[in-house]
């Protein structure tokens, strides 16, 4: 995916401003990136069936390595051409690899919500470290394993989005909000 740091910074600063996405979408479309047309379709409020058909036709470009996973494993909520929310529910040994693929993919550039439901042996600490290292600037809120002090990693960063990391059957995880 082509990059335009100036337009991307405007979206990061004003993630709810549809006009910023439209300008960026026009630029992407001029670069031949299918996200550009998807921005336009979603901003115009086109029917879900039309949007789903477009995503299916451009699945490889829009989903990249995540395309091999069914929606039950990688649930995606699209917003204006990009992943707005993602729920990962993959096998324990796949969690970090899928998370890394997600965070490295262009469609995650403005990701705001992420839920990871690993098996009981996946390391929440490793997930948090990866999110902190590779997560987009729009992702700043974490639900964490009580044994991990996310505060020391996040410092005083502003909270604008949500990440949930939980273990199946583990009700001890607590919400940590840093504002």
N, C-alpha and C positions, 0 to 999 in steps of 0.2 A: 504494500500500500504506500502510495506517495504520502509525504509528510508536508505539512504547512504549519510550522510552529506558531506563527502569529494567529491564525484562525483557530488552532487547537487551544491555545491559551485563552482565547475569548470564551470558548465553550467551558473550559475548566473553571474560569472565573464566574461564569453565569450559566450553570448547567440547565436551568429551566427556560432559558431564552431560545425559543424556537427559531428566531431569525438567524442566530449564530449558526445553528445547524443547517439552515437552508443555504446560507452563503457557503459554508464548508461543503455541503452536499453538491452545490453547483460546481465548485472547484474540483471535488472528487470525480464528478461525472466527466468533466473536461479532461481529467487524467485517465479516464477509462476504468475507474474503480466502480464496481457494482453497488457499493454502499451509497454512492451519490444518488442513484435512482431510487434506492430504498428509502433514503431520507425524504425524497419528494413524495413517494407513495404514502408513507406514514404520516407526513405532515398534512397531506391533502385528505387524510381520513378515508383512504380507499378501503374497500371491504377486506376483511381478514382473509377470505379465500384468495383474493388477488395478491395480497402480500405474501401469504403462504406459498402460492404458486411461484412468485418471483424468488423467494428464498430457496425453494426447492430447485429451481432452474440454475441458481448460482451458489448452490450448497458448498462446493469445494472452496470457492473464493471467500464466502461469507463465514464459513465455519472452520475452514482449515482442518487441522488434525482432530478437531472435535466432531467432525462429520461422521466418524465411524461409530460414535456412541448414540444409542437411542435416546429419545426425550426422557425416558425414565431414569437414565443415568446422568444426562446433562440437560437440565431443563433451562431454557433460555427465554427471557422476557426481552423483546426488542423494543427500542425506543429511538425513533428518528435515525435509523440506519445502523445502530450500534447496540451491543448488549447493554441493557440497563440493569438487569438482574439475572443471576445464574445460580442454579442449585445443582451441586455436584453430589451424586450418590453412586460412586463407583466402588469397586472392590478395594480392599485395604491396600494391596500392593500397587494399585494404579493411582491412588489419590494424589501423591506428589507429582507424578508425571502428567496427569490430566490438568492439575492446577497450574503447573508450569506452562503447558501448552495454551491454556486459557489466558493466562496473564501475558504471554508473549504474542498473542494474536491481535491483529489490528482491530477486530470488532470489539475488543475489550477496552479500547482506548478510553472510554468514558463510563466504564462500569461503576455503578454506585452501590449495588447490593450483591452480596455473595453468601451463599450458604453451602457449607461443606458438611456432609454427613458421612464421615469415614466409619469403618468398622472399629471395633474396640481396640485394635492394636496400632492404628494410625497415630502418628505423633502430631498433636495439636501444635506443639512448639515448632516443629519443622514447617507446618502449614503457615503459621504466623510469620516465621522468618522469611519464607518465600513471598508472602503477601507484602511484607514490609520492603523487601528488596525489589520486587518486580511489579507490584500493584500500581494501578493508575492513580493520579493525583486526586481523582474524584472519590476514592475509596479510603475512608478514614475511621471507621467504627468497628470495634471487634467484640465478639462474644468469645470468651476464651475458657480454656481449661483452668481451674483454680490454681493449678501448680505452676502456671506460667505468668510471670509479671510482665504484661504487655506494656505497662506504663513506662518501663525503662527503655523500651524500644521506640515508643511513639512520642515520648516527651510531651510537648504542649501543642502538637498538631491539632488543627481544628477538625471537629467531627462533622462530616457531611454525608456519610453513607453508612452502610451496615455490612458487617461480615459476621456470619454465625459459623462457629466451628463446634460441633457437638458429637458426642459419641452416642450411638444407639443405646438407649436405656440409662444414660447418664443424666440425672437431673441435677447434679451438683454444679454444672457449668453456670457461671454467672455473667450477667451483662456488665461490661465495662465501658463506660461512656466518658470520653475525654473531650472536654469543651474548652 
